[in-house]
Amino acid sequence: MSSTAVADKLVVRRTIAARAQDLFDAWLDPKALSAWMRADPSRPSDVTLDARVGGAFKIVMHMPGQSVPHRGVFATIERPHRLVFTWNSPYAGEHGSLVTVDFLARTGGTEVVVTHEKLPTEVAVGEHREGWTACLEGLARFALRNA
């Protein structure tokens, strides 16, 4: 796993031993997304989404003592290669930061590359680097369990 950050942008990468199509689908299936994209490993997120360009989503991640809502709209859905969506939350701001997820074929699996742009502060960049790193770890565990 690797990550980089520049001012208002970060990139997190992880190669996962799974097909791009399966990983892509795990981002658009509310049940799968709630299982792997979570802040607390013991409690799934609450997810609603409309998996189409222009469709909205809401992911409520639960942490001890608080629940954090994340909302956005899908701008691009290119199965199984790329997702682009806005990302609004108390930590990312409400101005429509932008997330691009690329799924790249690699020997033995798929490299998932999350690029998050337009974050409001350097602190937000650091927090989201940690968050996306944890999410990709969760996606890798999910893929292993569902192989």
N, C-alpha and C positions, 0 to 999 in steps of 0.2 A: 504494500500500500504506500502511496506517496501523495503529498499535497504541496501546493504552492499558493502564495497569496500576494497580491499587488493592490495596494490602496483599497478599492471598493470591490475587489474580485478575488475569488479563490477557486482552485481546481483540486479535486480529490479524485484519486484513481485507485481501483482495485481490480485485480483479475480474479474471476470467480469460475470455478469448474462447473459450468452450466452453459446451455445453449442461449444465444442472444434472445431468441423468441421467448423462452421460459422466463428469463430475467425481465425482459420488456413487459411481458404480461403481468408479472408480479407488481409492477408499478401501477397498472390500470385496473386490477381486481381489488375491490374494497376489502374483501376478506383477507386476501394475501397481504395487502398493504398494511392493514391493521396488525397483522402478526409480526411483521419485521421492521416497520418504521415506527419505533416507539422509544420514548425516553426512559421508561422504567421496564426492565426486562420481565418483571412479574405481572405487568398489566398492559394489555393490548391498547392501541389507540382506537378512537372512534373515528370512522372514515365514511364520508359520503362523497361520491364523485360521479360526474357525467363524462365518460371517456370518449370525448369527441372534441375536435377543434372548436373553441368557443365555449366548451363545457367547463363548469366550475367544479371545484373540489373543496372539501373542508376536512382537515385532519386535526383532531384534538389529542395531543400527546399528554399523558398523565405522568406527573412526577410527585414524589412525596410532598404533600401540602399544597399542590397547585395543579391545574390543568391549563395547557397552553394551546390556544387555537391557531392554526395555520390555514390560510385560504389562498386560492389562486384560480387562474383560468388557463386552460390548455391553449397554447398558440400554435404548436406543431405536434403532430403525431405521425411519425414515419416508421411504421412497423417493419422490422424490429430494430431499427437503427438509431432513432433519435426522438426524444421528447423535449419540448420546450414549454415552460409554464411560468406564470408570475408566481411570486411567493410573498405573502404578507403575513406578518405576525408581530407580536409585541417586541421581538428581538430583531427582526429584519426591517421593521418599519411598515408603514401602510402605503408606501409609494410604488409598489409593484416591482420589487427586486426580481431579477430574472434568473431562472435555473434552466440549464441545458444538460440533458443526460444523453451521452452517446454510448452505444453498445458496439464494441469493436471486436471482431473475431481474432482470437489468439490461439496458439497451440495449447490444447488442453482446456479451453474455455473461452470466456468473454471478458474483455477489459471494460469495466463500467467507469465512465469518466463523468463526474459531476462538476459543472462549471456554474458558479453562483456569482452573479454580477449585480451592481447597483446597491450594494449593502451600505447602510448609512454611516457606519463608523468602523475604525480598526478593531474595536472591541467586538462588534458584530461579526466581522470577518473571522476573528479567532474563535468566537462561540460557534459559528456555523461550520468552521473547519472541523471542530470537535464533533459537532452534531452529524455532519455528513459522513465523517469517518465511522462513527458509531452506526449510522444507518446502513452503510455498505457492509459493515461487519454483520449486522442483522440480516441483510439480504443474503450474504454468503451462508450463514447458518440456515436460513430458510431454504435456500437452494439445495443444500446438503440433505436436509430432512425430507425434501420433496423429490429427490432424485429417483 
